[in-house]
Amino acid sequence: MTPVNAITSDHVAKHGLPADVFKDPNTYTAECDTIFAKGWASIGCGQQIAKPGDILPVRIAGQSLIAMRNKDGEIGVFHNICRHKAAPLVDEPCNKRSLVCPYHKWSFKIDGSLLNAPRYFGKENKVMTPEDKADKGLIAVRFAVWWDIIFVNISGDAEPFEAFIKPLDEQLADYPKEHIQKISTTDYSGDVNWKLAVDNFLDGYHVPFVHSQACTVESVLEQDDLFLSDNIVGLRLMNGASAKPAKTSKQLPHWEGLKPELKGTQQWFGIFPNTLFFVDPCWVQTIVIKPMGETTTDESLSIYVVNENAASEAFVEERARLHDVLNEVNQQDIELLDKLQVTRSNAIANQGHLNDAWDQVNMTFHQMWLSKMSAASTEK
């Protein structure tokens, strides 16, 4: 294993991260404790829990969490553990009035507060008072919702989310995000390190070759690299959508009030560490990357149309086609990444060469990782 303090920025600029960081279990444990616990990581989407009582359990980077919508329509995020002996409360997405621990039947309200603990005082069959229950509710997690994406900060001490996301907010200020409507969420699993999944999304070079249905080589020659902050990078095709042939007899409605110069523009971003985000003139795509281990990763791909008109019965066929096309692209990537995991994590991969013309965004993502892991290593 290459120690983090032995990885140089110069090596990363030329070759990317060393091969063994894509398979080493100690590296993965350190990532869970630093990058994912201390930063702003995404776990899902608000419209996945659209109704009061909806509950979304999420496993990510060694954490078991639940996102819930309470009776007032407000979202909350909590650790998915009972406050008695830490048994998990929920295994699958569901809708409930309360959560009941399968171990000893402690129950909790959807707002996280303790509802009841059977025979809490043993033979002394007393009723628990509010004071008895006060410190036994579910453990809340700091979170924020942006463009319907739920972000969490497990440690609770990351920079304010508004400051973290501000550069991307400014980049997308012309888009009326409050009108987006989710049409589907699809879950995937891959035998791949999470960093390779992120790296692939930020690789515009592969798109015309692996996803020839999506664009041509000529179109990606026009892509711009976007370096927005120490946590956010991306790519932009000013005419990426305009250059594509129609896939159905009519087109999905565009963003309302979008500037004419943006009506053909596609932009996609990596929000460190695990949020992949794509904005098109007619749709939005979010991929939440969920590390399960050093060489296993789950993904949740959510697709949105941009206004209520696009979500209406008039565009059923167009939404179905969009769902099929975007999931076809992601499935192609999953199949490639499972193979890439074997070769990219082999030491021989350290002799590879990043391409200055195409790999600046990918290299910057690798440098982000190195910077954050190095800082955490220095603190110890």
C-alpha positions as CSV (number, residue, x, y, z in Angstrom):
1,M,0.0,0.0,0.0
2,T,1.3,3.5,-0.9
3,P,1.1,5.8,2.1
4,V,-0.9,8.9,1.4
5,N,2.1,11.1,2.4
6,A,4.2,9.3,-0.2
7,I,1.8,10.2,-3.1
8,T,3.0,13.3,-4.8
9,S,0.9,15.9,-6.6
10,D,3.3,15.6,-9.6
11,H,2.6,11.9,-9.9
12,V,-1.1,12.5,-9.8
13,A,-0.8,15.2,-12.5
14,K,1.0,12.8,-14.8
15,H,-0.5,9.4,-13.9
16,G,-3.5,9.8,-11.7
17,L,-3.8,8.3,-8.2
18,P,-1.7,5.1,-7.5
19,A,-3.3,1.8,-8.4
20,D,-3.6,0.5,-4.9
21,V,-5.8,3.3,-3.6
22,F,-8.5,1.7,-5.7
23,K,-8.5,-1.6,-3.8
24,D,-6.8,-1.1,-0.4
25,P,-9.1,-1.7,2.6
26,N,-7.2,0.6,4.9
27,T,-7.5,3.4,2.4
28,Y,-11.2,2.8,2.2
29,T,-11.6,2.9,6.0
30,A,-9.7,6.2,6.1
31,E,-12.0,7.6,3.3
32,C,-15.0,6.6,5.4
33,D,-13.7,8.3,8.5
34,T,-12.5,11.5,6.7
35,I,-13.8,12.3,3.3
36,F,-17.3,10.9,3.8
37,A,-17.8,11.6,7.5
38,K,-16.4,15.1,7.5
39,G,-17.6,16.4,4.2
40,W,-20.9,16.9,2.4
41,A,-21.9,13.6,0.9
42,S,-25.2,12.9,-0.9
43,I,-27.5,10.1,0.2
44,G,-30.6,10.4,-2.0
45,C,-33.3,12.7,-3.3
46,G,-36.1,14.5,-1.5
47,Q,-38.7,13.3,-4.0
48,Q,-37.9,9.7,-3.1
49,I,-39.7,10.5,0.2
50,A,-42.5,12.5,-1.3
51,K,-45.3,11.7,1.2
52,P,-45.5,12.1,5.0
53,G,-44.3,8.9,6.6
54,D,-42.0,7.9,3.7
55,I,-38.7,6.5,4.9
56,L,-35.5,5.9,2.8
57,P,-32.8,3.8,4.4
58,V,-29.3,4.4,3.0
59,R,-26.0,2.6,3.5
60,I,-23.0,4.6,2.5
61,A,-19.3,4.5,3.4
62,G,-19.8,2.5,6.7
63,Q,-22.9,4.5,7.8
64,S,-26.5,3.4,8.1
65,L,-28.9,6.3,7.8
66,I,-32.6,7.0,7.2
67,A,-34.2,10.0,5.6
68,M,-37.8,10.6,6.6
69,R,-40.6,13.0,5.8
70,N,-42.7,13.9,8.8
71,K,-46.4,14.7,9.1
72,D,-45.7,18.4,8.4
73,G,-43.9,17.5,5.2
74,E,-40.4,18.3,6.6
75,I,-37.4,16.1,5.9
76,G,-35.2,14.7,8.6
77,V,-32.1,12.5,8.5
78,F,-31.1,10.2,11.4
79,H,-28.7,7.3,12.1
80,N,-30.6,4.1,11.4
81,I,-30.1,2.7,14.9
82,C,-32.2,2.2,17.9
83,R,-31.1,4.1,21.0
84,H,-31.1,0.9,23.1
85,K,-28.6,-1.5,21.6
86,A,-28.2,0.0,18.1
87,A,-30.3,-2.4,16.1
88,P,-31.2,-1.2,12.6
89,L,-34.7,0.1,12.4
90,V,-35.5,-0.1,8.7
91,D,-34.1,-2.3,5.9
92,E,-36.2,-1.2,2.9
93,P,-38.0,2.0,1.7
94,C,-41.4,2.2,3.3
95,N,-44.2,4.4,4.6
96,K,-44.9,4.2,8.4
97,R,-46.6,6.2,11.1
98,S,-43.8,5.2,13.5
99,L,-40.6,3.1,13.5
100,V,-40.5,0.0,15.7
101,C,-37.2,-1.7,16.6
102,P,-37.3,-5.4,15.7
103,Y,-35.1,-6.3,18.7
104,H,-36.9,-5.0,21.8
105,K,-39.8,-3.0,20.2
106,W,-38.7,0.4,21.2
107,S,-40.7,2.7,19.0
108,F,-40.0,6.2,17.5
109,K,-42.1,8.9,15.9
110,I,-41.3,10.0,12.4
111,D,-39.7,13.2,13.8
112,G,-37.2,10.9,15.6
113,S,-38.4,11.3,19.2
114,L,-38.9,8.2,21.3
115,L,-42.5,7.1,21.4
116,N,-42.3,4.1,23.8
117,A,-40.0,1.5,25.3
118,P,-42.0,-1.6,26.6
119,R,-41.6,-2.3,30.3
120,Y,-38.7,0.2,30.4
121,F,-38.7,0.0,34.2
122,G,-38.9,-3.8,34.4
123,K,-41.2,-5.0,37.2
124,E,-42.0,-1.5,38.1
125,N,-44.6,-1.0,35.4
126,K,-44.4,2.8,35.2
127,V,-45.1,5.0,32.2
128,M,-42.1,6.9,30.8
129,T,-42.3,10.6,31.3
130,P,-41.2,13.2,28.7
131,E,-38.0,13.6,30.8
132,D,-37.3,9.9,30.6
133,K,-37.6,10.0,26.8
134,A,-35.9,13.2,26.1
135,D,-32.4,11.9,25.5
136,K,-33.4,8.6,23.8
137,G,-34.6,9.8,20.5
138,L,-32.9,8.9,17.2
139,I,-29.6,10.6,16.6
140,A,-30.0,13.4,14.1
141,V,-27.6,14.0,11.2
142,R,-26.8,17.4,9.9
143,F,-28.2,17.7,6.3
144,A,-29.2,20.1,3.5
145,V,-31.4,19.7,0.5
146,W,-30.2,21.3,-2.8
147,W,-31.8,20.7,-6.3
148,D,-33.7,17.9,-4.4
149,I,-30.5,16.1,-3.5
150,I,-30.1,15.3,0.2
151,F,-26.6,16.0,1.5
152,V,-25.3,15.0,4.9
153,N,-22.4,15.9,7.1
154,I,-21.9,13.1,9.6
155,S,-19.3,14.8,11.7
156,G,-21.5,18.0,12.0
157,D,-18.5,20.3,11.6
158,A,-18.1,20.8,7.9
159,E,-18.3,24.4,6.4
160,P,-21.9,25.7,6.0
161,F,-23.5,24.0,3.1
162,E,-24.5,27.3,1.5
163,A,-20.8,28.2,1.3
164,F,-19.9,24.8,0.0
165,I,-22.4,24.9,-2.8
166,K,-22.3,28.6,-3.6
167,P,-20.0,28.3,-6.7
168,L,-22.4,25.9,-8.4
169,D,-25.4,27.9,-7.3
170,E,-23.9,30.8,-9.1
171,Q,-23.1,28.7,-12.2
172,L,-26.7,27.5,-12.4
173,A,-28.5,30.7,-11.3
174,D,-30.5,31.0,-14.6
175,Y,-32.2,27.6,-14.0
176,P,-35.6,27.6,-12.0
177,K,-34.7,24.5,-10.0
178,E,-37.8,24.7,-7.8
179,H,-39.9,23.2,-10.7
180,I,-38.1,20.0,-11.3
181,Q,-40.2,16.8,-11.2
182,K,-38.6,13.4,-10.6
183,I,-39.7,10.7,-13.1
184,S,-37.6,7.8,-11.9
185,T,-34.9,6.5,-9.6
186,T,-32.9,3.4,-10.6
187,D,-30.5,1.5,-8.3
188,Y,-27.3,-0.1,-9.6
189,S,-24.5,-2.1,-8.0
190,G,-21.0,-2.5,-9.3
191,D,-17.8,-4.3,-8.4
192,V,-15.7,-1.1,-8.6
193,N,-14.1,1.4,-6.3
194,W,-16.2,4.5,-5.8
195,K,-13.5,6.8,-7.2
196,L,-13.5,5.1,-10.5
197,A,-17.2,5.7,-10.8
198,V,-16.8,9.4,-10.2
199,D,-13.8,9.6,-12.5
200,N,-15.8,8.0,-15.3
201,F,-18.6,10.5,-15.0
202,L,-16.1,13.3,-15.3
203,D,-14.5,11.8,-18.4
204,G,-15.9,13.5,-21.4
205,Y,-13.4,11.7,-23.7
206,H,-15.0,8.3,-23.4
207,V,-18.6,9.4,-24.2
208,P,-18.6,9.2,-28.1
209,F,-16.8,5.9,-28.0
210,V,-18.7,4.0,-25.2
211,H,-22.0,5.9,-25.7
212,S,-22.1,6.6,-29.4
213,Q,-25.8,7.0,-29.1
214,A,-25.2,10.1,-26.9
215,C,-22.8,12.3,-29.0
216,T,-20.1,12.4,-31.7
217,V,-16.4,12.9,-31.4
218,E,-16.8,16.2,-33.1
219,S,-19.3,17.5,-30.6
220,V,-17.1,16.7,-27.5
221,L,-14.2,18.6,-29.1
222,E,-16.1,21.7,-28.1
223,Q,-16.4,20.8,-24.4
224,D,-15.2,23.3,-21.7
225,D,-13.6,22.3,-18.4
226,L,-15.2,23.9,-15.4
227,F,-13.2,24.4,-12.1
228,L,-15.6,26.0,-9.7
229,S,-14.0,25.3,-6.3
230,D,-11.9,22.9,-4.3
231,N,-14.9,20.6,-4.2
232,I,-16.7,21.1,-7.5
233,V,-15.5,20.5,-11.1
234,G,-17.4,19.8,-14.3
235,L,-17.7,20.0,-18.0
236,R,-19.8,22.0,-20.4
237,L,-21.0,21.6,-24.0
238,M,-22.6,24.8,-25.2
239,N,-24.4,23.1,-28.0
240,G,-24.4,19.5,-26.6
241,A,-28.2,19.2,-26.7
242,S,-28.7,21.1,-29.9
243,A,-26.5,18.8,-31.8
244,K,-28.5,15.7,-31.0
245,P,-31.2,14.2,-33.3
246,A,-34.7,14.0,-31.9
247,K,-35.4,10.7,-30.2
248,T,-39.2,11.0,-30.3
249,S,-41.8,12.8,-32.4
250,K,-41.8,15.8,-30.0
251,Q,-39.4,17.2,-27.6
252,L,-39.7,17.6,-23.8
253,P,-40.4,21.1,-22.7
254,H,-37.4,23.3,-21.9
255,W,-36.7,25.2,-18.7
256,E,-39.1,28.2,-18.6
257,G,-37.4,31.5,-19.1
258,L,-34.0,30.0,-19.9
259,K,-31.7,32.4,-21.8
260,P,-31.5,31.6,-25.5
261,E,-27.8,31.0,-25.3
262,L,-28.4,28.2,-22.8
263,K,-31.1,26.3,-24.7
264,G,-28.6,24.0,-26.2
265,T,-26.2,23.8,-23.3
266,Q,-25.3,20.7,-21.3
267,Q,-23.3,20.9,-18.1
268,W,-22.3,18.1,-15.7
269,F,-20.5,18.3,-12.4
270,G,-18.8,16.2,-9.8
271,I,-19.5,17.5,-6.3
272,F,-16.9,16.0,-4.0
273,P,-17.0,13.3,-2.9
274,N,-19.9,11.4,-4.4
275,T,-22.5,13.5,-6.1
276,L,-22.8,13.4,-9.9
277,F,-25.1,16.0,-11.4
278,F,-26.1,16.7,-15.0
279,V,-28.2,19.7,-16.3
280,D,-29.7,19.6,-19.8
281,P,-32.1,22.1,-21.3
282,C,-34.9,19.6,-20.9
283,W,-33.9,17.3,-18.0
284,V,-31.7,16.8,-14.9
285,Q,-29.9,13.7,-13.8
286,T,-28.4,13.0,-10.4
287,I,-26.3,10.0,-9.5
288,V,-25.5,9.3,-5.8
289,I,-22.4,7.2,-5.5
290,K,-22.6,5.0,-2.4
291,P,-19.4,3.2,-1.5
292,M,-20.1,-0.2,0.0
293,G,-16.5,-1.4,0.4
294,E,-13.1,-0.9,-1.2
295,T,-14.2,-2.6,-4.5
296,T,-18.0,-2.4,-4.3
297,T,-20.2,0.6,-5.0
298,D,-23.9,1.2,-5.3
299,E,-25.5,4.0,-7.3
300,S,-28.9,5.6,-7.4
301,L,-29.7,7.4,-10.7
302,S,-32.6,9.9,-10.5
303,I,-34.0,11.6,-13.6
304,Y,-36.1,14.8,-13.6
305,V,-38.0,16.8,-16.1
306,V,-37.9,20.6,-15.7
307,N,-41.5,21.7,-15.1
308,E,-45.0,20.4,-14.5
309,N,-45.9,20.6,-18.2
310,A,-43.1,18.1,-18.9
311,A,-44.4,15.8,-16.2
312,S,-47.9,15.8,-17.7
313,E,-49.7,13.1,-19.6
314,A,-48.9,14.8,-22.8
315,F,-45.2,13.7,-22.6
316,V,-45.5,10.1,-21.3
317,E,-43.7,8.7,-24.3
318,E,-40.9,11.3,-24.1
319,R,-40.3,10.7,-20.4
320,A,-40.2,6.9,-21.0
321,R,-37.6,7.4,-23.8
322,L,-35.5,9.7,-21.6
323,H,-35.5,7.1,-18.8
324,D,-34.5,4.3,-21.2
325,V,-31.7,6.3,-22.8
326,L,-30.1,7.6,-19.6
327,N,-30.2,4.2,-18.0
328,E,-28.8,2.5,-21.1
329,V,-25.8,4.9,-20.8
330,N,-25.3,4.2,-17.1
331,Q,-25.6,0.4,-17.6
332,Q,-22.8,0.7,-20.3
333,D,-20.7,2.5,-17.8
334,I,-21.4,-0.1,-15.0
335,E,-20.3,-2.9,-17.3
336,L,-17.1,-1.1,-18.3
337,L,-16.2,-0.1,-14.7
338,D,-16.5,-3.7,-13.4
339,K,-13.7,-4.6,-15.9
340,L,-11.7,-1.4,-15.3
341,Q,-11.6,-2.2,-11.5
342,V,-9.4,-5.2,-12.2
343,T,-6.9,-3.4,-14.5
344,R,-6.8,0.1,-12.9
345,S,-6.1,-1.3,-9.5
346,N,-3.1,-3.3,-10.8
347,A,0.4,-1.8,-10.2
348,I,1.0,-1.8,-14.0
349,A,-1.6,1.0,-14.3
350,N,0.9,3.3,-12.6
351,Q,2.7,3.5,-15.9
352,G,-0.4,5.1,-17.6
353,H,-0.4,8.7,-18.8
354,L,-3.1,11.2,-18.3
355,N,-3.9,13.2,-21.5
356,D,-3.5,17.0,-21.1
357,A,-6.1,17.7,-23.7
358,W,-8.8,15.6,-22.1
359,D,-8.0,14.7,-18.5
360,Q,-7.7,18.0,-16.6
361,V,-11.0,17.6,-14.8
362,N,-10.2,14.0,-13.9
363,M,-6.8,14.9,-12.7
364,T,-8.3,17.7,-10.5
365,F,-10.7,15.2,-8.9
366,H,-7.7,13.0,-8.1
367,Q,-5.9,16.1,-6.6
368,M,-9.0,16.9,-4.5
369,W,-8.8,13.4,-3.0
370,L,-5.1,13.7,-2.4
371,S,-5.4,17.1,-0.7
372,K,-8.2,16.0,1.7
373,M,-6.6,12.6,2.5
374,S,-3.2,14.3,3.1
375,A,-4.7,16.9,5.4
376,A,-6.5,14.2,7.4
377,S,-3.2,12.2,7.7
378,T,-1.3,15.3,8.9
379,E,-3.9,15.9,11.6
380,K,-3.4,12.5,13.2
